[in-house]
Amino acid sequence: MIRSQNEVLGSCVVVESGIPEPTDLTIVSRKVRGHPDTLADQLAERLSREHSTAPDLHIL
């Protein structure tokens, strides 16, 4: 992988390009029930389903 590092507006930005080499290490992030991201995802999914199946509503 080719790695370049630059400073942009006081922040360090690292860009890696190319094909990653296979490794034996896999990092997985799992969010369980009660995690704020999980709650937000579930709420968004439910609101989307309700909105898509609700009759047209006119809100003033």
N, C-alpha and C positions, 0 to 999 in steps of 0.2 A: 504494500500500500504506500502511496505517496502522501506525505503529511506536510502541510504548510501551516504556518502560524503567523497571524497578524494581529495588530492591536487596532481596534476600531472604537472610537469614542470612549476610550478608557477601558474597554473590555477586550479580553484575549479571545480571539476567534481561531479555532483549529479546524481545518478542513482536511479530511482524508478522502482520497480518490483511488480508484482502481478496484481490483478484485481482492476481497479479503482472503487470507490464507485460512484453511480449516484449522480449528483448534479443538481440544478436548473439553474446553470450558464453555458452558452455556449459562448465561445469566437470565433469569426469568423473574419478572415482577408480577406478583399476584396480589390482587386486592380482594379482600373478603367482605362479607356482609357487614355493613356498618361503617365501612371506610367512606369518607366524604366523596371520593370519585365514584364509587359504586352507587351511593345514594343519588348523586346527581345524574348518573347515566340511567338509572331506573326511572327517575322522575321524568327525564327528557323522553325516554321511550314511551312511558305511559301517556304523557301529554300529547306526543305525536300521534299515538294511536287514537286517543280520544278526539283530537282535532280532525283527523282524517275521516272519522266515521260520524262526526256530529253533523246535524243539519246546519244549513247556513244560518249564522247568527249575525245580527246587525247590532254592533255596539256603538253607542253614541259618544 
